[in-house]
Amino acid sequence: MNAPDSRGRGTDNLVQMKDNSGNALAVALSGVQTVRFNADSGDFDYLLFAPTTATPSKWITSAAVSGGTVTIKWIGGGTLQSTPSLTPPITWTDLGTGGTFNEPAGPAAKFYRAR
């Protein structure tokens, strides 16, 4: 996601997370979670997570590695996709539908989304 520069000290831009169609996104978090943020450049002050009553239409509910197999589960239908990198240009590969996907664990990083 790209955001405009605030162009000055003391000026903040609030940037809402959106999908490729410009729709607001909600992220389902519960318990202890790790969230990673990578800034390409510029300055930021903080990340804000606010509770919402909105329910995402699709989201990954669990990811686990066991016995050399990665298992991803998601709800809301849609297609599970993966990419080896989040550096643009990002190319997503369709993996499957149905809510559960298994594949052998590998040594390289892989990122997933339900779309």
ROGU-286956 format. One record per residue (C-alpha): z, x, y; chain. Coordinates in Angstrom, 3 decimals, decimal comma. Example, Ala and Ser with C-alpha at 12.3 -4.5 7.8 and 13.67 -1.06 7.14 Angstrom:
+----------+----------+----------+-------+
:       up :     east :    north : kette :
+----------+----------+----------+-------+
:    7,800 :   12,300 :   -4,500 :     A :
:    7,140 :   13,670 :   -1,060 :     A :
+----------+----------+----------+-------+
This chain:
+----------+----------+----------+-------+
:       up :     east :    north : kette :
+----------+----------+----------+-------+
:    0,000 :    0,000 :    0,000 :     A :
:   -0,811 :    1,291 :    3,461 :     A :
:    1,186 :    0,502 :    6,574 :     A :
:    0,506 :    1,054 :   10,279 :     A :
:    2,198 :    3,859 :   12,188 :     A :
:    4,959 :    2,605 :   14,522 :     A :
:    3,677 :    4,970 :   17,236 :     A :
:    7,049 :    5,793 :   18,652 :     A :
:   10,699 :    6,505 :   18,218 :     A :
:   12,880 :    3,412 :   18,012 :     A :
:   10,003 :    1,198 :   16,937 :     A :
:    9,959 :   -0,104 :   13,385 :     A :
:    7,282 :   -1,815 :   11,362 :     A :
:    8,388 :   -4,153 :    8,623 :     A :
:    5,843 :   -3,952 :    5,817 :     A :
:    5,906 :   -6,576 :    3,115 :     A :
:    4,650 :   -5,646 :   -0,344 :     A :
:    1,410 :   -7,530 :   -1,089 :     A :
:   -1,161 :   -7,726 :   -3,862 :     A :
:   -4,859 :   -6,835 :   -3,469 :     A :
:   -5,589 :  -10,390 :   -2,238 :     A :
:   -2,973 :  -10,183 :    0,527 :     A :
:   -0,431 :  -12,445 :   -1,207 :     A :
:    3,267 :  -11,593 :   -0,869 :     A :
:    4,782 :  -10,084 :   -4,000 :     A :
:    8,209 :  -10,580 :   -5,499 :     A :
:    9,715 :   -8,056 :   -7,880 :     A :
:   12,125 :   -9,170 :  -10,594 :     A :
:   15,064 :   -6,738 :  -10,719 :     A :
:   18,333 :   -7,122 :  -12,567 :     A :
:   21,126 :   -4,778 :  -13,544 :     A :
:   20,758 :   -1,107 :  -12,681 :     A :
:   17,159 :   -0,240 :  -11,803 :     A :
:   15,391 :    2,885 :  -10,568 :     A :
:   12,835 :    2,381 :   -7,808 :     A :
:   10,567 :    5,246 :   -6,794 :     A :
:    8,846 :    5,458 :   -3,413 :     A :
:    6,201 :    8,075 :   -2,608 :     A :
:    5,197 :    8,511 :    1,030 :     A :
:    1,725 :   10,013 :    1,467 :     A :
:    2,612 :   11,041 :    5,003 :     A :
:    4,544 :    9,922 :    8,036 :     A :
:    8,088 :    8,798 :    8,545 :     A :
:   10,125 :    5,939 :    7,144 :     A :
:   13,717 :    4,887 :    7,673 :     A :
:   14,621 :    2,723 :    4,697 :     A :
:   13,523 :    0,337 :    1,961 :     A :
:   14,865 :   -3,215 :    2,095 :     A :
:   15,194 :   -5,436 :   -0,958 :     A :
:   15,976 :   -9,057 :   -0,141 :     A :
:   16,818 :  -11,851 :   -2,569 :     A :
:   14,238 :  -14,582 :   -2,896 :     A :
:   13,959 :  -17,892 :   -4,681 :     A :
:   10,287 :  -17,200 :   -5,340 :     A :
:    9,396 :  -16,331 :   -8,893 :     A :
:    6,584 :  -13,852 :   -9,445 :     A :
:    3,744 :  -15,405 :  -11,385 :     A :
:    3,571 :  -12,389 :  -13,717 :     A :
:    5,925 :   -9,511 :  -14,276 :     A :
:    6,882 :   -6,872 :  -16,807 :     A :
:   10,205 :   -7,792 :  -18,395 :     A :
:   10,765 :   -4,695 :  -20,526 :     A :
:    9,356 :   -1,294 :  -21,404 :     A :
:   10,697 :    0,779 :  -24,271 :     A :
:    9,806 :    3,837 :  -26,331 :     A :
:   10,936 :    3,788 :  -29,939 :     A :
:    9,655 :    5,679 :  -32,961 :     A :
:    6,825 :    7,204 :  -30,924 :     A :
:    5,555 :    3,790 :  -29,739 :     A :
:    5,595 :    2,373 :  -26,211 :     A :
:    6,217 :   -1,391 :  -26,123 :     A :
:    5,579 :   -3,328 :  -22,918 :     A :
:    6,513 :   -7,031 :  -22,615 :     A :
:    5,574 :   -9,335 :  -19,760 :     A :
:    5,690 :  -13,013 :  -18,846 :     A :
:    3,462 :  -15,358 :  -16,863 :     A :
:    0,255 :  -14,740 :  -18,794 :     A :
:   -2,330 :  -12,445 :  -17,351 :     A :
:   -3,549 :   -9,090 :  -18,573 :     A :
:   -1,543 :   -5,898 :  -18,947 :     A :
:   -3,260 :   -2,939 :  -17,280 :     A :
:   -2,559 :    0,793 :  -17,145 :     A :
:   -3,600 :    3,806 :  -15,115 :     A :
:   -2,799 :    7,510 :  -15,516 :     A :
:   -2,260 :    8,022 :  -11,769 :     A :
:   -1,296 :    6,082 :   -8,649 :     A :
:   -3,269 :    8,438 :   -6,427 :     A :
:   -6,309 :    6,671 :   -4,885 :     A :
:   -8,832 :    5,823 :   -6,050 :     A :
:   -6,800 :    4,011 :   -8,719 :     A :
:   -8,648 :    2,831 :  -11,809 :     A :
:   -6,846 :    0,198 :  -13,899 :     A :
:   -7,750 :   -0,339 :  -17,564 :     A :
:   -7,216 :   -3,722 :  -19,265 :     A :
:   -4,962 :   -3,353 :  -22,309 :     A :
:   -4,359 :   -6,857 :  -23,567 :     A :
:   -3,046 :  -10,376 :  -23,086 :     A :
:   -0,348 :  -12,306 :  -24,864 :     A :
:    2,875 :  -10,882 :  -23,462 :     A :
:    3,452 :   -7,872 :  -25,740 :     A :
:    1,552 :   -4,595 :  -26,015 :     A :
:    2,206 :   -1,532 :  -28,191 :     A :
:    0,597 :    1,903 :  -28,094 :     A :
:    1,491 :    5,413 :  -29,228 :     A :
:    3,602 :    7,329 :  -26,703 :     A :
:    1,786 :   10,302 :  -25,200 :     A :
:    2,760 :   13,368 :  -23,200 :     A :
:    1,068 :   12,239 :  -19,950 :     A :
:    2,368 :    9,807 :  -17,334 :     A :
:    1,098 :    6,249 :  -17,502 :     A :
:    1,687 :    3,339 :  -15,120 :     A :
:    1,492 :   -0,328 :  -16,095 :     A :
:    1,124 :   -3,675 :  -14,331 :     A :
:    0,693 :   -7,314 :  -15,354 :     A :
:   -2,176 :   -8,911 :  -13,464 :     A :
+----------+----------+----------+-------+
